[in-house]
Amino acid sequence: MPKNRRYLFFLLLAGTAGCASKQQAVFVDLDKVAASESLERPVAVAKPPPAPSFTGSKLSFPEMPASVYRLGSDKERVQEVERVMEQSRQQALIQIAARLKDAYLASINSAETLAFANFAKNDTNYQTAIDAVHQKFLVYADKRGPLVARLVLPVGFPDPDPKSQTPPPRSGTVAYNQFQLAVKLRAQIAELDKDFKQEEIAIFAKTSKAIQDKRQSLQQDFEKQRAAADAEAQKQALAEVQLQQANLRTVLADKSVVVFPAEPGHSVTVAGSTTPPSPPTVNQPGEAELTQRMRDADLSDLKIWAALHSYVISSTPRGARDATTDFIQWKKAHLATP
């Protein structure tokens, strides 16, 4: 949704809240509206050229004889490999332990959520407190909602300056008055937020100490489970890494000669293409499609315009005022239509 239409949408929400007066029936001829607007011409898309043909290619790999490598005085290289293995071992430990811990914690978190849900469901005192907070919230929301809706008019949505830190110059009378109104509304909203939070804290503070102790016991139990999961993940990761590296470490310690077997030569042939593939078909939007898009946009704007003026749109001109010209002028003034 374009920016100006998005603003009108929120203006509509704020401006029509609570309106209960009788609405006037009007008729708008969308064909005349479309005739008053310029239709963007479809842009032709160039057809891509056909792909060029290509010839075949052959790549040969030579034969490799068998060879023997004796470590001899290069034993220190084996030690270097073992140092690299130790570094890799530490990295593997971290990665494997992290994955295992995530899996364990997912199960623990699910069990914790279920336990606290059952606790809240089965404890009548706690459920009573939750119901009381809910009732306070309904009253709080009824008071806060209209204030937020009124704040949309001078500042838009979302609020660009929630802390009122950028006042306009006093020379701009309208902008300065709107800023002062916004300051007042923000203060009222903040006061409502503060009062609701204090009421919520006071309600839960009245719950019995036994409820608090039970909640704390549940929390401590799941914290212990998380600590145990961390230790178990470390243990399992260490066992996995030791198992994977044990065989390789033994081979490096016992081998003094490394034998590389012979490799036969071979060739790879890539076949050519005698007929190039056809270029893809590119579809472009036609005038009918663009006209339908403009008609859909006009219908959407018409609903916003009617709601802002408390009109009821009639499908026929019979018994309704013809407001086609009014709608066209409104679009040009507020939506910058050509």
Salt bridges, closest charged atoms under 4 A:
ASP31 OD1 - ARG295 NH2 2.41
GLU37 OE2 - LYS331 NZ 3.48
GLU80 OE1 - ARG83 NH2 2.28
GLU86 OE2 - ARG89 NH1 3.17
GLU112 OE1 - ARG226 NH2 2.31
ASP159 OD1 - ARG186 NH2 2.81
ASP193 OD1 - ARG144 NE 2.78
GLU199 OE2 - LYS136 NZ 3.97
GLU200 OE1 - LYS197 NZ 3.36
ASP213 OD2 - LYS209 NZ 2.93
GLU223 OE2 - ARG226 NH1 3.11
ASP230 OD1 - LYS101 NZ 3.74
GLU287 OE1 - ARG41 NH1 3.34
GLU289 OE2 - ARG293 NH2 2.45
ASP298 OD1 - LYS331 NZ 3.32
ASP301 OD2 - ARG5 NH2 2.82
ASP301 OD2 - LYS331 NZ 2.79
ASP326 OD2 - ARG321 NH1 2.91
